[in-house]
Each structure stands twice: as structure tokens, then as C-alpha cells.
Amino acid sequence: MRTLRPALVLIVLFTLLTGVVLPIAFSGVATAVAPQLAGGSIVERDGKPVGSALIGQNFASGRYFHGRPSATTDTDPNDPSKTVPVPYDANSSGGSNLAPTSKALIDRVTKDVAAIGLKSVPGDMVTTSASGLDPDISPENAMLQVARVARARNLPEDRVRGLVEQHVEGRLFGLLGQPRVNVLSLNLALDALKVS
């Protein structure tokens, strides 16, 4: 019992410290320093949450810019031994894990490129991200969608292109990552455009 007591005391102590005190402290500091980020970067319109700036959404209408493909899946309700696509499901984040030489990946990308109707497209237009939840697309991807969105909304292409240019975010600290466009932010700005 003499050797067991210190072990039990340490288990309880470290459980409280690492399971209760530290998470509360980190959450408190994060909320004080960066409340928007600590709250999940929730984006609101008219006071109601419409999404997160950190998690992509499945915009399927031709009136909106589309994010990159999502590889997230869930259990097929008709056959639990199979999965079905559930784009941008934050509960099942993950990539397709298909190798670049995978026939399934090559066939899907070839089909997607053919559906777009161009010989060359940015990679993020036809490939999934590692998380399957990427909220951003490349500026090149967004620019290739301008004509479709402008036509669907009966807007001049120059106006839609200008909106894309306004939403291009540069590299973090001017060094890290690539220029990108947040699809949710761009689509909300598109909805807010006044038709003249």
C-alpha cells in the first residue's frame, strides 16, 4: 500500500492538471487573446451563423464558387460494410489516401477535368485536400469559375472577377503557404452584391 498510494495520488493529480486545469487555462487564454479563432472562426450573416472560415462547405449551385473536392465519407445507411461520400463532413475529416498512381484517382481526375471542359486546370480544382475540409481554393481556381458564376447570376464578368481579386489572401507573414481565396467569404460577398 505504501508504494501504491503515491502512484494513485500522482494519477489523480496529473488527471486533474492535464485533463481539467490546463484545458481551461488554454481555452481562457485563447478566448482572451483571439476570441474569433478560439470560437471556431464562425462566420455570421444577419446575426446568424452560416459556417466556419476554417471548414469548407459543399456549394453545388452554379450561382456559387465551388471549393475543392472533398473526400470525406460516412457509413452507408443501406450497407454498413460500405461508405458513401458526405462532402465536407467535419465529423469524418480525412483524405482519400489514394496514391498518385492509383487508377481510381487517375480515372476520377480525368473525368473531372473532362467535365470542366479545359485541357489544363489548377490541381486544387480536381484533387482533395488531406483533411477533405479545405475552405480555400487557389486564385487560379476561382478565376476559372468567374464566367460560370457571372452567367448564372447575370452579372458582368469584370465585376465578379474584381470580387475574386478583393478576396485573395496572401501568404502568411509573406512567406508561408500559397495565395488563397476563402470560398465561404467569397460566396457571402457575392450574395451581398447589389445588382445594378
C-alpha positions in Angstrom: 0.0 0.0 0.0 2.9 2.3 0.7 4.0 2.2 -2.9 0.5 2.2 -4.4 -0.6 5.4 -2.6 1.9 7.7 -4.3 1.1 6.3 -7.7 -2.7 6.8 -7.2 -2.1 10.3 -5.9 0.0 11.2 -8.9 -2.6 9.7 -11.3 -5.4 11.8 -9.7 -3.1 14.9 -9.6 -2.0 14.7 -13.2 -5.5 13.8 -14.4 -6.8 17.0 -12.8 -3.9 19.0 -14.0 -3.8 17.8 -17.6 -7.5 17.0 -18.0 -9.1 19.9 -16.3 -6.8 22.8 -15.3 -4.6 23.1 -18.5 -7.6 22.8 -20.9 -9.5 25.5 -19.0 -6.4 27.7 -18.8 -5.6 27.3 -22.6 -9.2 28.0 -23.5 -9.3 31.0 -21.3 -6.1 32.5 -22.8 -7.1 31.7 -26.3 -10.5 33.3 -25.8 -8.9 36.4 -24.3 -6.2 36.7 -27.0 -8.1 35.7 -30.1 -11.8 35.2 -29.4 -12.8 34.7 -33.1 -10.3 32.0 -33.6 -11.0 30.3 -30.3 -14.7 30.2 -31.1 -14.1 28.2 -34.3 -13.9 31.2 -36.7 -17.7 31.2 -37.1 -18.9 33.4 -39.9 -22.2 35.1 -39.4 -24.7 36.8 -41.7 -27.5 38.9 -40.3 -26.5 37.7 -36.8 -26.9 34.0 -37.7 -24.0 31.6 -38.1 -23.6 30.4 -41.7 -20.4 28.4 -41.4 -16.8 28.5 -40.3 -13.9 30.2 -42.1 -11.9 27.0 -41.3 -14.2 24.3 -42.7 -15.3 24.1 -46.4 -18.9 23.7 -47.4 -20.5 21.9 -50.3 -21.6 24.7 -52.6 -23.2 22.9 -55.6 -25.2 25.6 -57.3 -23.8 27.2 -60.4 -24.5 30.6 -58.7 -21.7 30.0 -56.2 -17.9 29.4 -56.3 -17.2 25.8 -55.6 -14.5 24.5 -53.2 -12.1 21.8 -54.0 -13.4 18.2 -54.0 -13.9 16.6 -50.6 -13.0 13.1 -49.7 -15.0 12.8 -46.5 -17.3 9.8 -46.2 -19.7 8.2 -43.8 -21.2 4.7 -43.3 -23.7 3.7 -46.0 -27.1 3.6 -44.2 -28.1 0.7 -46.5 -25.0 -1.3 -46.1 -22.8 -0.8 -43.0 -19.9 -2.5 -44.7 -19.6 0.3 -47.3 -19.1 4.1 -47.2 -20.8 6.9 -49.1 -19.5 10.4 -49.9 -20.5 13.1 -47.5 -18.7 16.2 -48.7 -17.2 18.4 -46.0 -18.4 16.3 -43.1 -16.3 17.7 -40.2 -17.1 14.6 -38.2 -15.1 12.4 -40.6 -12.1 14.5 -41.7 -9.7 12.7 -43.9 -8.2 12.4 -47.4 -8.9 9.7 -49.9 -5.4 8.2 -49.3 -5.2 7.3 -53.0 -1.7 7.3 -54.3 -0.8 9.5 -57.4 -0.5 6.2 -59.4 -3.9 4.9 -58.2 -6.2 4.0 -61.2 -9.3 5.2 -59.2 -7.7 8.6 -58.6 -6.5 9.0 -62.2 -9.9 8.0 -63.6 -11.7 10.4 -61.3 -9.4 13.3 -62.0 -9.6 12.6 -65.8 -13.4 12.6 -65.6 -13.5 15.8 -63.6 -11.1 17.6 -65.9 -13.2 16.5 -68.9 -16.4 17.7 -67.2 -14.8 21.2 -66.7 -14.0 21.3 -70.4 -10.5 22.6 -70.2 -7.2 20.9 -71.1 -5.4 22.3 -68.0 -6.8 23.2 -64.6 -5.3 24.0 -61.2 -4.7 20.9 -59.1 -6.9 22.1 -56.3 -9.9 22.1 -58.8 -9.9 18.3 -59.1 -8.0 16.9 -56.1 -9.0 16.7 -52.5 -7.0 18.1 -49.6 -5.5 16.0 -46.9 -8.4 16.8 -44.5 -11.2 16.8 -47.0 -12.4 20.1 -45.3 -10.2 22.7 -47.0 -12.1 26.0 -47.0 -9.8 27.7 -49.5 -9.1 27.5 -53.2 -6.3 28.9 -55.3 -6.9 32.3 -57.1 -6.5 30.4 -60.4 -9.3 28.0 -59.5 -11.6 30.9 -58.5 -10.8 32.8 -61.8 -11.7 29.8 -63.8 -15.1 29.8 -62.2 -15.8 33.5 -62.8 -17.5 33.0 -66.2 -19.9 30.3 -64.8 -20.9 32.3 -61.7 -21.3 35.6 -63.7 -23.5 33.8 -66.2 -25.6 32.1 -63.5 -26.1 35.4 -61.7 -26.5 37.6 -64.8 -23.6 39.7 -63.7 -20.7 41.2 -65.8 -17.6 39.0 -65.6 -15.4 42.0 -64.7 -17.5 42.6 -61.6 -17.2 39.0 -60.4 -13.5 38.9 -61.3 -13.0 42.1 -59.2 -14.7 40.5 -56.3 -12.4 37.5 -56.5 -9.4 39.8 -56.6 -10.6 41.5 -53.5 -10.8 38.2 -51.6 -7.3 36.8 -52.5 -5.4 36.3 -49.2 -1.6 36.4 -49.5 1.0 34.1 -47.9 1.0 34.1 -44.1 3.7 36.6 -42.9 4.5 37.0 -46.6 6.4 33.6 -46.5 4.2 30.6 -45.6 1.7 28.9 -47.8 0.2 30.0 -51.1 -2.2 32.8 -52.0 -5.7 31.6 -51.5 -9.4 32.5 -51.6 -11.8 31.6 -48.8 -14.8 30.1 -50.7 -17.4 30.9 -47.9 -16.2 34.5 -47.6 -16.3 35.0 -51.4 -19.8 33.5 -51.7 -21.2 35.7 -49.0 -19.7 38.7 -50.7 -21.3 37.5 -53.9 -24.7 37.3 -52.2 -24.2 40.8 -50.9 -23.5 42.3 -54.3 -26.2 44.8 -55.4 -27.3 44.2 -58.9 -27.3 47.4 -60.8 
